[in-house]
Amino acid sequence: MGLLEKATRYREERMSGRKFDYEKPRWDLVHWEELQDMVDVLTFGSKKYDDDNWKRVPGAVKRYKAALMRHFVDYTKGELKDPETGKSHLAHMMCCIHFLQWFEKHPDQEIKGEEASQAEKEWVDNAEKMIDSENKQTAEALSTLQVNSSAELPSTTVTMDEIKPVTRPTPSPAAQVIDKNNPMPILEEVE
């Protein structure tokens, strides 16, 4: 190869540019629209429970394997969409596989056996204490608002504007998994 040929080849290589990325992951092969379906299911779960709640579910690996199989069976029986979310069973399966893969890479993060039982017990104990406290506060608030039908009405009355909800204490992360539904507000008289 002559000097002119070498110079021409060198110029062509420099002009076209090079990037040595053949061994790197090919993210350009991912179909983002299908991932969007999985993200929609994750968003639904985040609204229903909490962000990353799936990481705090006691016995998560066993339960997500079961959920994966339920969605698979429903899909193979011809049900394309999950009735609760309206999203594809395949997207739900993608979420379950995502969760299982995460736990495979982070096995120390799963709340297992006795640890899960203890977390649930602590949550139930805390919930019972909160309910007892709420019931006591509600009874006290109601007793101050009760009017004896034979007595005269008090000169001052309590309006709804004078009553405000009290913030409930947040249970531990493991406990939040159990039940986050039906928060019951506590009413407190404003001074």
Secondary structure as GFF3:
##gff-version 3
##sequence-region A 1 191
A	DSSP	alpha_helix	3	16	.	.	.	ID=ss1
A	DSSP	three_ten_helix	27	29	.	.	.	ID=ss2
A	DSSP	alpha_helix	32	48	.	.	.	ID=ss3
A	DSSP	three_ten_helix	53	56	.	.	.	ID=ss4
A	DSSP	alpha_helix	60	76	.	.	.	ID=ss5
A	DSSP	alpha_helix	89	105	.	.	.	ID=ss6
A	DSSP	three_ten_helix	107	109	.	.	.	ID=ss7
A	DSSP	alpha_helix	113	145	.	.	.	ID=ss8
A	DSSP	three_ten_helix	160	162	.	.	.	ID=ss9
A	DSSP	beta_strand	163	166	.	.	.	ID=ss10
A	DSSP	alpha_helix	173	176	.	.	.	ID=ss11
A	DSSP	beta_strand	186	189	.	.	.	ID=ss12
###
